[in-house]
Amino acid sequence: MTATVPAPAARKGTGRRAFDKKAVVPWLFLAPGLLLALVFKFWPMAKGIWLSFLDVRPFLGDKWIGLENYSRVLTDHRFQDAIGHTLILGIGQSVGAILLGFALALLLEGQARSLKFLRTAVFLPAVTATAVVGELWRLMYYPTSDGLLNSGLHFFGLGTVQFLDNPDIALYSTMVMGIWIWAPYNMVIFLAGLAGVDRSLYEAAAMDGVSLWQRLRYVTLPAIRPALMIVLTLATIRGLRVFTEVYVLTGGGPAGSTDVWMTRAYTLGFTRNDIGGASAASVVLLCVTLLLTVLVNNLRKRGEAR
Amino acid sequence: MSAPVIDPVRPAAPDTPAGRTTPAQRTTPARFDTALGWNDRPGLAWALRILLCLIALVVFAAPFLTIFSGAFTTNPSGSSLSFLPHDSTLLNFRVAGERGIWDYLGNSLVIAGGGLLLQLVVCTLAAYALARHRFRGQALIMMLFMMTLMLPEEVIAIPLSLVLGDVPVVHLDLKGTVWGVILPLGAWGFSVMMLTEFMRDIPAEIEEAARLDGVGELRMLWQIILPLCKPALGVAGVLGFIMIWDQYLLPLIASKDPTDYTVTVALSILRTDPEVGSGVVLAGAVIALIPSLIVYLLLQRSLVTGIAAGATKG
């Protein structure tokens, strides 16, 4: 790494002196990061995979039980319910936040100072800690007739809704909060995508006399496809591992009606002390997350190749 | 003023303009400026847009006013909740203070400050090696850092809590200390990748000239590379802060007893305390909200740049 940029051939030549001083330097810079990642990310991951095959018994010693934890977790009806809740919440929240985020981006696109102010205000939910948002929404969902949302419903002549205490509604109440958090976040990504659209295309479209809908469909949408794919990837991953939103708003209740995969695993591991079962549940989630990430990435590559 | 395009997710598309259209491009009429062709002239579409903007403002920003108004109201119940306080009082904050909210805030600030400092140092060092050096296994290391993004605390929570109780090799118990939260936050794949992308774009000539002057590695990073990376460091800093402040599960599993909680986690203590009303919980929420609000309002340009470049919240 001296003054001349080493050509591939020159690199091959130095490869034999792998232990010269220059070769050590990058590793010194990498050491802290690699060490922390190893101890607090990869080692726990490996340990989690290992524990998922064990019956963890404090003081008695762990016992190898093969796939028993997995079969126990996957046949547990509360986990099966949790899969359904996770999918409903994840898909509903992602689709809702993408649509609303796109609508917000279209609405608030522009140079005016007032629009910049609006964007700053609308983006607030995305930077607020989830725990604070949870408290905020508990308040809005206040179950008596004078609660914020309920008094709004009264204004339109509707009855009082038990947003968080009714098992049929609680999951959708959680979903609405999730959309509220993530729509502004998606808006920013879409705004960056919209800024990249060639303005002359809009002008050309106007000259050809196309309708607004056609302009959106054939000019804007193709141009923001990369942004859309990013949003989709992020939404998929975080939809599956949703925990804090549910934990702070409902804690999985009432009657397990909002229990998602991770709150279930958390209860199993920390409340019931079933380390093996909880690890198996986490490993399942990890595998599905990895699989989906690879899948979405492949779709993205195929989209870009076209 | 704006930071250059930093785009760790889509390196294949470097030609995407960074943000707004530049003034030079603005030769077309305003109605070609936006996808929907919004017009500045008063009319039906103009009125509709104003109406929709107001709705967006009420839906996304006004709820924050209720937190503030509730926190300054003596005994807010559902009925007295509104966007403006009925009577202003600091009583809720005093009660929250008696419940230890300032200690929790102290925990949070120590963790956010220490965590952010560690994260920036660790990620900058790693990015420097990845961007300005060539070595064997480079692609593999890059992939490892990317993988840390796929291993969020949620997925490894159970084994991580065991590791925090007994760190391998050195056998330290980090539970109940701020290190239990700070250390796992150190290696953040997003920061590493973003800083690496940014440092790669610094021309080699600058580095070569300094090398001829006999500048060593550390001075090279500190005096030559880092000053050129200020925009990227700003993005990494503000996103890192928001990410650390949002942590919930990690402080929860790293604590030994509730006095170790961060202010965001401690909100649940206030909420389940039968002796305090919702006003006190809201006072706690205000205290938990303000630091991230300050950071956001001061550094929002960096934040928006970073997120637009494909950041992740957590």
Interface residues (C-beta under 8 A of the other chain):
Chain A: M1 T2 A3 V5 P6 R11 G15 A18 A23 V25 P26 W27 F29 L30 P32 G33 L34 L36 A37 V39 F40 K41 F42 W43 P44 M45 K47 G48 L51 L104 L106 L107 L108 E109 G110 Q111 A112 L118 T120 A121 V122 F123 L124 P125 A126 V127 T128 A129 T130 A131 V132 G134 E135 L136 R138 L139 M140 Y142 T144 S145 D146 G147 L148 N150 S151 W180 A183 P184 Y185 V188 I189 L191 A192 L194 A195 G196 V197 R199 S200 Y202 E203 A206 L212 R215 L216 V219 T220 P226 I230 L234 I237 R238 R241 F243 T244 Y247 V248 M262 A265 Y266 G269 F270 I275 A278 S279 S282 L285 L286 T289 L290 T293 E304
Chain B: V9 R10 A12 A13 T16 P17 G19 R20 T21 Q25 T28 R31 F32 D33 T34 A35 L36 G37 W38 D40 R49 L52 C53 A56 L57 V59 F60 A61 P63 F64 T66 I67 G70 S77 G78 S79 L81 V121 V122 C123 L125 A126 Y128 A129 L130 R132 H133 R134 F135 R136 I141 L144 F145 M147 T148 M150 L151 P152 E154 V155 I156 A157 I158 P159 L160 S161 L162 V163 V167 P168 L183 P184 G186 A187 V192 A204 E208 R211 L212 E217 L221 I242 W245 D246 Y248 L249 I253 T264 V265 L267 S268 R271 S278 V281 L282 G284 A285 A288 L289 S292 L293 Y296 L297 Q300 L303 V304 I307 A308 A309 G310 T312 K313 G314
